[in-house]
Amino acid sequence: MRRKELFYALLMFLFMAGCSDDKEEPTDVEQPPKEFALANFNNSGCKSIAESRSGIYGFDEHFELNAIADGGLRVRHENAVFNCASSKFEAKAVMEGKTITVTEVDVTKSEVMANCICPYDFEYDIGPLKDGETYSMTVITTVEPLFDDPRITVDSMKTTFSFTYSPTLSKTIPVSQ
């Protein structure tokens, strides 16, 4: 009788060990498309004129576009001109149809601005984008106002250009001054 109990106990143990609540996810299920987003925003901080490529006013402002994995686009905005006291920047992007709008904002909100300007480099990734599609992109460079006062206006600079996305895209776009 003892052998029979031991046999059933062993059989029950094997049966329970073979069962699991873990469900394996099928690997061939199509994933939902990723939403358009801006990620990995970085800035260089204030550069000296020696660090920038000279152009008019000493700054050769331009955009470099380079395709990255999964339909992404790395955007490098070189020599964007801001106040020397600027220290905090943010960027956001939206896409409506095939029109992309990126806003680069100085959000320093310093009460004392320096009496100088200097170039900054911004770098960020946007996407996903579709291979073979032509996009229009507007980049707005601006400063967040120090005070919420409707009488105060803030100057913004807009640069608009177009490009056709491909996994091998590598393009430089000069900013007219």
CORZI-V874443 format. One record per pair of residues at least 24 apart in sequence whose ideal C-beta (glycine too) atoms are under 10 Angstrom apart, sorted by sequence separation. I is the first residue (numbers start at 0). J is the second residue. If there is no record, write none. Layout:
# CORZI-V874443
I/J + I/J
This chain:
# CORZI-V874443
54/78 + 56/80 + 79/103 + 81/105 + 85/109 + 101/125 + 135/159 + 136/160 + 52/77 + 53/78 + 74/99 + 76/101 + 82/107 + 84/109 + 135/160 + 136/161 + 51/77 + 52/78 + 79/105 + 81/107 + 84/110 + 99/125 + 134/160 + 135/161 + 136/162 + 51/78 + 72/99 + 74/101 + 76/103 + 82/109 + 84/111 + 85/112 + 99/126 + 134/161 + 135/162 + 39/67 + 50/78 + 84/112 + 85/113 + 133/161 + 134/162 + 51/80 + 74/103 + 83/112 + 84/113 + 99/128 + 133/162 + 134/163 + 48/78 + 82/112 + 83/113 + 84/114 + 112/142 + 132/162 + 133/163 + 134/164 + 46/77 + 81/112 + 82/113 + 83/114 + 84/115 + 85/116 + 88/119 + 90/121 + 92/123 + 94/125 + 97/128 + 132/163 + 133/164 + 39/71 + 43/75 + 46/78 + 82/114 + 83/115 + 85/117 + 90/122 + 91/123 + 92/124 + 94/126 + 97/129 + 131/163 + 132/164 + 38/71 + 82/115 + 83/116 + 84/117 + 88/121 + 90/123 + 92/125 + 94/127 + 112/145 + 130/163 + 131/164 + 132/165 + 39/73 + 40/74 + 41/75 + 42/76 + 43/77 + 82/116 + 83/117 + 85/119 + 92/126 + 94/128 + 108/142 + 128/162 + 130/164 + 131/165 + 138/172 + 140/174 + 35/70 + 36/71 + 43/78 + 81/116 + 82/117 + 90/125 + 97/132 + 99/134 + 100/135 + 101/136 + 102/137 + 103/138 + 104/139 + 105/140 + 106/141 + 107/142 + 108/143 + 110/145 + 128/163 + 129/164 + 130/165 + 33/69 + 43/79 + 45/81 + 80/116 + 81/117 + 83/119 + 97/133 + 98/134 + 99/135 + 100/136 + 101/137 + 102/138 + 103/139 + 104/140 + 105/141 + 106/142 + 107/143 + 108/144 + 109/145 + 110/146 + 128/164 + 129/165 + 130/166 + 136/172 + 138/174 + 33/70 + 37/74 + 42/79 + 45/82 + 80/117 + 81/118 + 82/119 + 97/134 + 98/135 + 99/136 + 100/137 + 101/138 + 102/139 + 103/140 + 104/141 + 105/142 + 106/143 + 108/145 + 127/164 + 128/165 + 130/167 + 32/70 + 33/71 + 45/83 + 80/118 + 81/119 + 96/134 + 97/135 + 98/136 + 99/137 + 100/138 + 101/139 + 102/140 + 103/141 + 104/142 + 105/143 + 107/145 + 108/146 + 126/164 + 130/168 + 42/81 + 45/84 + 62/101 + 78/117 + 79/118 + 80/119 + 96/135 + 97/136 + 98/137 + 99/138 + 100/139 + 101/140 + 102/141 + 104/143 + 45/85 + 78/118 + 79/119 + 94/134 + 128/168 + 44/85 + 45/86 + 77/118 + 78/119 + 79/120 + 44/86 + 77/119 + 78/120 + 79/121 + 94/136 + 42/85 + 76/119 + 77/120 + 78/121 + 42/86 + 44/88 + 76/120 + 77/121 + 92/136 + 42/87 + 75/120 + 76/121 + 77/122 + 42/88 + 75/121 + 76/122 + 92/138 + 41/88 + 42/89 + 74/121 + 75/122 + 76/123 + 40/88 + 42/90 + 74/122 + 75/123 + 90/138 + 91/139 + 105/153 + 40/89 + 41/90 + 73/122 + 74/123 + 104/153 + 40/90 + 73/123 + 74/124 + 90/140 + 40/91 + 72/123 + 73/124 + 74/125 + 104/155 + 37/89 + 38/90 + 40/92 + 72/124 + 73/125 + 88/140 + 103/155 + 37/90 + 71/124 + 72/125 + 73/126 + 102/155 + 103/156 + 37/91 + 38/92 + 71/125 + 72/126 + 88/142 + 89/143 + 36/91 + 37/92 + 69/124 + 70/125 + 71/126 + 72/127 + 88/143 + 102/157 + 36/92 + 37/93 + 68/124 + 70/126 + 71/127 + 72/128 + 87/143 + 35/92 + 36/93 + 37/94 + 63/120 + 67/124 + 69/126 + 70/127 + 71/128 + 85/142 + 100/157 + 101/158 + 35/93 + 36/94 + 58/116 + 60/118 + 67/125 + 68/126 + 69/127 + 70/128 + 35/94 + 57/116 + 58/117 + 59/118 + 62/121 + 63/122 + 65/124 + 67/126 + 68/127 + 69/128 + 70/129 + 79/138 + 81/140 + 100/159 + 34/94 + 35/95 + 56/116 + 57/117 + 58/118 + 66/126 + 70/130 + 80/140 + 81/141 + 82/142 + 42/103 + 57/118 + 58/119 + 64/125 + 79/140 + 81/142 + 98/159 + 37/99 + 56/118 + 66/128 + 70/132 + 72/134 + 74/136 + 76/138 + 99/161 + 40/103 + 42/105 + 98/161 + 99/162 + 35/99 + 37/101 + 54/118 + 66/130 + 72/136 + 74/138 + 76/140 + 97/161 + 37/102 + 51/117 + 52/118 + 50/117 + 51/118 + 97/164 + 45/113 + 50/118 + 51/119 + 48/117 + 51/120 + 45/115 + 47/117 + 48/118 + 50/120 + 45/116 + 46/117 + 47/118 + 45/117 + 46/118 + 64/136 + 44/117 + 45/118 + 46/119 + 45/119 + 46/120 + 62/136 + 43/118 + 44/119 + 43/119 + 44/120 + 62/138 + 80/156 + 42/119 + 43/120 + 79/156 + 42/120 + 43/121 + 41/120 + 42/121 + 43/122 + 79/158 + 41/121 + 42/122 + 60/140 + 40/121 + 41/122 + 42/123 + 40/122 + 41/123 + 76/158 + 39/122 + 40/123 + 39/123 + 40/124 + 38/123 + 39/124 + 37/123 + 38/124 + 39/125 + 37/124 + 38/125 + 36/124 + 37/125 + 38/126 + 36/125 + 37/126 + 35/125 + 36/126 + 72/162 + 35/126 + 36/127 + 34/126 + 35/127 + 72/164 + 33/126 + 34/127 + 35/128 + 71/164 + 33/127 + 70/164 + 77/171 + 80/174 + 32/127 + 71/166 + 73/168 + 79/174 + 60/156 + 62/158 + 64/160 + 70/166 + 72/168 + 73/169 + 75/171 + 76/172 + 78/174 + 80/176 + 32/129 + 61/158 + 69/166 + 77/174 + 60/158 + 62/160 + 64/162 + 66/164 + 68/166 + 72/170 + 74/172 + 76/174 + 66/165 + 67/166 + 62/162 + 64/164 + 66/166 + 66/167 + 67/168 + 65/167 + 66/168 + 65/168 + 66/169 + 64/168 + 65/169 + 66/170 + 64/169 + 65/170 + 63/169 + 64/170 + 65/171 + 63/170 + 64/171 + 62/170 + 63/171 + 64/172 + 62/171 + 63/172 + 61/171 + 62/172 + 61/172 + 62/173 + 61/173 + 62/174 + 60/173 + 61/174 + 59/173 + 60/174 + 59/174 + 60/175 + 58/174 + 60/176 + 59/176 + 58/176 + 54/173 + 54/174 + 55/175 + 56/176 + 55/176 + 54/176
